[in-house]
């Protein structure tokens, strides 16, 4: 005899819907405009590809872009380079660990210790947020020139495997590496056992060479990004 429960209708579970919540811990830097939008969150959450870096690590892309065209409201007379961030788009950036190539560059300065963790003097999140805030009123094309100028000022480069002028997919990868190059700038990172912690992390008892390097890059971030 079949049990009575077999005749009862089973509850239907609603399918999970991809979304980016206002406090999604995957994203350390979140454009405030993302809190005002609910449509198209699945498009924002996509992470495009797994490029391989020079230090042979496979990295999940850490930056996702949403423009008006992504949401289906594009202007047929505009190219994707003419699409805006800001009012019609959102940039989400997720922080990953410091790349091994960057750690090697920090070690090459020879002004740190052989033990201890690698730390940012000016916070990574503050740098990334300042960049995103500054490009929020630009077009995707205008952001290329702006970020190229920052790279020259800081002496860093985006991942050259991406050509931001070639395609939107290449642009997304390039923007990701462009932000990381500035936020993980080796000149702003030190290896030291004891530091002050806090917003402007400073090594305790460091020599003149290390402090001069950190003070110099600090002034550059103030001048270029006001952080």
C-alpha positions, 0 to 999 in steps of 0.5 A, a space after each residue: 500500500 502506498 503511503 498517504 504522503 505520496 499523494 501530497 503535492 510536493 513543494 516546488 523550489 524556485 530556481 536560484 536567480 543570480 544576483 549581486 546583493 548590496 552587501 555581497 562579500 565577493 566585491 570589496 569595491 562597489 559602485 553606490 549606483 549598484 544599490 539602486 538597480 535590480 534589473 540585469 544583476 545576472 549580467 553584472 555578476 558574470 566574470 569573463 574568462 580566466 586569463 593566465 598571468 605572467 607568473 603562470 597563475 590562472 586568475 578569475 577576472 575580478 572586474 565586471 562592467 555593466 553599461 546601458 547597452 548591457 541592459 538592452 538600452 543601447 543607442 544604435 548610433 553609439 559604439 561600445 566605446 561611447 557607452 558611459 559608466 556612471 549613470 548608465 553603468 556599474 563597475 564592480 571590482 573584487 580584490 584578489 591576493 597580491 600576485 607573485 610577480 608583484 611580491 618578487 618586485 617588492 623583494 627586489 627593492 631590498 628595503 624590506 624584511 625576509 619574513 612577515 606579510 606583504 602589506 599595502 601602505 595606501 589601502 588597496 580598496 581606497 585606490 580601487 574605489 578612487 579609480 572607479 569614482 573617477 571614471 564613473 562620469 567617463 565613457 569607456 573610451 575616455 577611461 582608456 586615456 585616463 588610466 593610461 595616464 595614471 599608469 605612466 605617472 606610477 610607472 606600471 602597466 596593464 596586462 598587455 595580452 588585452 587590447 582595450 580597443 579591440 573588443 568589449 571582451 578585451 576591454 573588460 579584461 584590460 580594465 581589470 588589469 588596469 585597476 590591479 596594476 595601480 592598486 597592487 603597485 609594488 612601490 606601495 607594498 612592503 614586507 615587514 613583520 610589524 606595522 602600525 595597521 590602520 588606514 595608512 599601514 606603516 612598517 615599525 622601525 623601518 629604515 630610511 630607504 623603505 620609508 622614502 619609497 612609501 612616502 614618495 608613492 603616498 604623495 603620488 597617490 594624493 596628487 593623482 587620486 586624492 587618497 
